[in-house]
Amino acid sequence: MRLKERTDDRDKAISVPSFHAQLKAIKRWGRTAPQDLSRIQQPVLVANGESDRMVPSVNTIDLAARLPRGELAPLYPDAGHGGIFQHHDRFVPRALAFLEP
């Protein structure tokens, strides 16, 4: 796993109160009705890893489908929430192609 490859300048661990507040917010958000995204008319590139625990990958697929001009980048294998960083060699060319006029 690449999570612990970086040994210098690592992010500070999240505090327990912050973790609980995040879980509470996620739970509250998860109970709300899905937002109407049909008014978003600009192109949107949606990307994720195939094993994201923070934003389940099925939600990524749903997001891309509900955006009128959403494009789903292939879900990156063996990757979670940081899939675009773990697979930057694949993501960057895809993002640049998406941004070309």
Secondary structure, DSSP 8 states (H G I E B T S, - for coil): --TT---SS------HHHHHHHHHHHHHHHTS-----TT--S-EEE--BTT-SSS-HHHHHHHHHHSTTEEE---BTT--TTHHHHTHHHHHHHHHHHH--
